[in-house]
Amino acid sequence: MLYRVEGIVIRSMDYGEGNKIITLCTENTGKIGVLVRGAKKVKSRHAALTQLFTLGEYVFFRSGTGLGTLNAGEITESHYRLRGDLYMAAYASYACELLDRILHDEETGSFWFQQLKACLVALEEGKDPGIILNVYEMKILQTAGYAPELYTCISCELSRNDEELLISPQLGGVLCRQCRHLDPQAMKVSPRGLKMLRVFARLDLRQLGNITVREETKAELKLVMRAFIDLQLGVKLKSRNFLDQMDKYEI
């Protein structure tokens, strides 16, 4: 059967001497693997279609539920500026790898697709990459069914003053000090940090403007969102290790 889809390349790997297999996040068909014959050859007309972060229209043949085989394609947005900047490529790679690990094959992916698309555009526009990824991580958690509770204590379900709340990534939300014994590892969070987390929960990356956040608050948000990803999703990502190395050596 012949398929025509709009997709973003979230993974690309060599296959054999001259071929590549790409993984597409599509708007209406979920996550799909496609074999691109001859993509590694110098004069291949399909090579550009296999580049990470590429948004395009892909036409492929597939029998059953296995790999498709690319027939034709047209690039809508190459995002070459992301690939050409080591720093931005690292952030974009993290966004793609996170989605690849969470989204199952054939799972309906319209919202996932739109958020990744908006994430890549925001990165290319030069918006704060740390904040972009924090919002993106929040969207991933929400869509995967792990949206954190950020307003009332997840144990006693009472509203408390923000100064009295802690964050428990393990339990999935805020915890008041009276219930702290339920998670001794609960993290302190400033009222400003908690406010930003609530903003992230309401935001859609497609409407993301320029957000200015203090450096100490950004550091706090990074730790909190990382803990949620680790404890709620339980994924280990190579791209995040590289981001950590960049932070360490200030590449």
C-alpha positions as CSV (number, residue, x, y, z in Angstrom):
1,M,0.0,0.0,0.0
2,L,1.3,3.5,-0.9
3,Y,1.3,6.1,1.9
4,R,1.8,9.8,1.8
5,V,2.6,11.5,5.1
6,E,4.0,14.6,6.6
7,G,6.7,13.7,9.0
8,I,9.8,14.8,11.0
9,V,12.9,12.6,11.0
10,I,13.6,11.8,14.6
11,R,16.1,9.0,14.0
12,S,18.4,8.1,11.1
13,M,20.7,5.1,10.9
14,D,22.9,3.5,8.3
15,Y,21.7,0.2,6.9
16,G,23.9,-1.9,4.7
17,E,26.5,-0.3,2.4
18,G,24.4,2.4,0.8
19,N,21.0,2.6,2.6
20,K,19.5,4.3,5.6
21,I,16.5,3.6,7.8
22,I,14.7,6.7,9.2
23,T,12.1,7.0,11.9
24,L,9.4,9.5,11.2
25,C,7.1,11.2,13.7
26,T,4.0,11.8,11.6
27,E,0.9,13.8,12.4
28,N,-1.7,11.2,11.5
29,T,0.0,7.9,11.3
30,G,2.2,7.9,14.4
31,K,5.8,6.7,14.4
32,I,6.9,4.9,11.3
33,G,10.2,3.4,10.1
34,V,11.1,3.8,6.4
35,L,14.0,2.3,4.4
36,V,15.7,4.8,2.1
37,R,17.7,2.9,-0.6
38,G,20.9,4.5,-1.8
39,A,20.7,7.4,0.7
40,K,24.4,7.2,1.5
41,K,25.5,7.5,-2.1
42,V,27.0,10.9,-3.0
43,K,24.5,11.6,-5.8
44,S,21.4,10.2,-4.0
45,R,18.4,12.4,-4.6
46,H,16.9,11.2,-1.3
47,A,19.9,11.8,1.0
48,A,18.6,15.2,2.3
49,L,15.3,13.6,3.3
50,T,17.1,11.4,5.8
51,Q,18.7,14.2,7.8
52,L,17.7,14.5,11.5
53,F,15.1,17.2,12.2
54,T,14.0,17.4,8.6
55,L,10.3,18.1,8.1
56,G,8.8,16.9,4.8
57,E,6.3,15.0,2.8
58,Y,7.3,11.3,2.4
59,V,5.7,8.9,0.0
60,F,6.5,5.2,0.7
61,F,5.3,1.7,0.0
62,R,4.6,-0.6,2.9
63,S,3.1,-4.1,3.1
64,G,1.6,-4.9,6.5
65,T,3.2,-3.4,9.6
66,G,6.9,-3.6,8.7
67,L,9.3,-1.0,7.3
68,G,8.2,1.1,4.5
69,T,10.3,1.8,1.4
70,L,10.6,5.4,0.3
71,N,9.4,6.2,-3.2
72,A,9.6,9.9,-3.2
73,G,9.7,12.9,-0.9
74,E,9.8,16.7,-0.6
75,I,11.4,18.8,2.1
76,T,9.2,21.4,3.8
77,E,11.8,22.6,6.3
78,S,15.3,21.2,6.5
79,H,16.3,22.8,9.8
80,Y,19.9,22.8,8.6
81,R,20.7,25.7,11.0
82,L,20.1,23.3,13.9
83,R,22.3,20.6,12.5
84,G,25.1,23.2,11.8
85,D,25.2,24.4,15.4
86,L,26.6,21.8,17.9
87,Y,24.8,23.4,20.8
88,M,21.4,23.6,19.1
89,A,21.8,20.2,17.5
90,A,22.3,18.7,21.0
91,Y,19.0,20.2,22.3
92,A,17.1,19.2,19.1
93,S,18.5,15.7,19.4
94,Y,17.3,15.4,22.9
95,A,13.8,16.5,21.9
96,C,13.7,13.9,19.1
97,E,15.2,11.1,21.2
98,L,12.8,11.7,24.1
99,L,9.8,11.5,21.8
100,D,11.2,8.4,20.0
101,R,11.5,6.6,23.3
102,I,8.0,7.5,24.5
103,L,5.9,7.3,21.4
104,H,5.1,3.7,20.4
105,D,4.9,2.6,16.7
106,E,1.6,3.4,15.1
107,E,0.4,5.4,18.1
108,T,-1.6,8.4,17.1
109,G,0.8,11.3,17.2
110,S,-0.9,14.5,16.2
111,F,-0.2,16.4,19.4
112,W,3.3,14.9,19.7
113,F,4.1,15.9,16.1
114,Q,2.8,19.5,16.6
115,Q,4.8,20.0,19.8
116,L,8.0,18.6,18.3
117,K,7.5,20.7,15.2
118,A,7.1,23.9,17.4
119,C,10.0,22.9,19.6
120,L,12.4,22.7,16.6
121,V,11.1,26.0,15.2
122,A,11.5,27.7,18.6
123,L,15.1,26.4,18.9
124,E,15.9,27.7,15.4
125,E,14.4,31.1,16.2
126,G,16.9,31.5,19.0
127,K,14.6,31.3,22.0
128,D,16.0,30.1,25.3
129,P,16.8,26.4,24.7
130,G,16.6,25.4,28.3
131,I,13.1,26.9,28.7
132,I,12.0,25.4,25.4
133,L,13.0,21.9,26.5
134,N,11.4,22.3,29.9
135,V,8.0,23.2,28.3
136,Y,8.5,20.4,25.8
137,E,9.2,17.9,28.6
138,M,6.1,19.1,30.4
139,K,4.0,18.4,27.2
140,I,5.6,15.0,26.9
141,L,4.6,14.2,30.6
142,Q,1.1,15.4,30.1
143,T,0.5,13.6,26.8
144,A,2.0,10.4,28.2
145,G,-0.4,10.5,31.2
146,Y,2.0,11.7,33.8
147,A,0.9,15.3,34.2
148,P,2.2,16.6,37.6
149,E,-0.3,18.0,40.1
150,L,1.0,21.5,40.8
151,Y,-1.8,23.2,42.8
152,T,-2.9,20.9,45.7
153,C,-1.0,18.4,47.8
154,I,-1.1,15.0,46.1
155,S,-1.6,13.4,49.5
156,C,-4.1,15.4,51.5
157,E,-5.5,17.3,48.5
158,L,-5.5,20.6,50.3
159,S,-4.4,23.9,48.8
160,R,-1.5,25.4,50.7
161,N,0.6,28.5,50.5
162,D,3.2,28.1,47.8
163,E,6.0,28.6,50.4
164,E,4.8,25.5,52.2
165,L,4.9,23.2,49.1
166,L,7.6,20.8,48.0
167,I,7.9,18.9,44.7
168,S,7.8,15.2,44.7
169,P,8.7,13.9,41.2
170,Q,8.4,10.3,42.6
171,L,4.8,10.8,43.7
172,G,3.9,13.1,40.8
173,G,3.3,16.6,42.1
174,V,3.5,19.0,45.0
175,L,3.6,17.8,48.6
176,C,2.8,19.9,51.6
177,R,5.2,19.9,54.6
178,Q,2.7,18.1,56.7
179,C,2.8,15.2,54.2
180,R,6.6,15.3,53.6
181,H,7.1,12.0,55.4
182,L,5.6,10.3,52.4
183,D,8.6,11.2,50.3
184,P,11.8,12.2,52.2
185,Q,13.4,12.9,48.9
186,A,10.9,15.6,48.0
187,M,12.6,18.7,46.5
188,K,12.4,22.3,47.7
189,V,10.9,24.6,45.1
190,S,10.8,28.4,45.2
191,P,7.4,30.2,44.7
192,R,8.9,31.6,41.5
193,G,9.9,28.1,40.3
194,L,6.5,26.7,41.1
195,K,4.9,29.5,39.3
196,M,6.9,28.8,36.2
197,L,6.1,25.1,36.3
198,R,2.4,26.0,36.3
199,V,3.0,28.3,33.3
200,F,4.7,25.4,31.5
201,A,1.7,23.2,32.2
202,R,-0.7,25.7,30.6
203,L,1.6,26.6,27.7
204,D,1.4,25.2,24.2
205,L,4.7,25.4,22.4
206,R,2.9,26.6,19.3
207,Q,2.1,29.8,21.2
208,L,5.4,30.2,22.9
209,G,6.8,33.7,23.0
210,N,10.0,35.0,24.5
211,I,10.2,34.2,28.2
212,T,12.8,35.7,30.4
213,V,13.7,33.6,33.5
214,R,16.4,34.2,36.1
215,E,19.4,32.0,35.9
216,E,18.8,30.5,39.4
217,T,15.2,29.8,38.5
218,K,16.3,28.1,35.2
219,A,18.7,25.9,37.2
220,E,15.9,25.0,39.6
221,L,13.5,24.1,36.8
222,K,16.1,22.0,35.0
223,L,16.6,19.9,38.2
224,V,12.8,19.5,38.8
225,M,11.9,18.6,35.2
226,R,14.8,16.2,34.9
227,A,13.6,14.4,38.1
228,F,10.1,14.1,36.7
229,I,11.4,12.6,33.4
230,D,13.7,10.2,35.3
231,L,11.2,9.0,37.9
232,Q,7.9,9.1,35.9
233,L,9.2,8.0,32.4
234,G,12.3,6.1,33.4
235,V,14.2,6.7,30.2
236,K,18.0,7.1,29.8
237,L,19.0,9.2,26.8
238,K,22.4,9.4,25.2
239,S,21.6,13.0,24.0
240,R,21.1,14.2,27.6
241,N,24.5,12.9,28.5
242,F,25.9,15.0,25.8
243,L,24.0,18.0,27.0
244,D,25.5,17.5,30.4
245,Q,29.0,17.4,28.9
246,M,28.3,20.6,27.1
247,D,27.2,22.2,30.4
248,K,30.2,20.9,32.2
249,Y,32.7,22.2,29.7
250,E,30.6,25.2,28.6
251,I,30.9,24.3,24.9
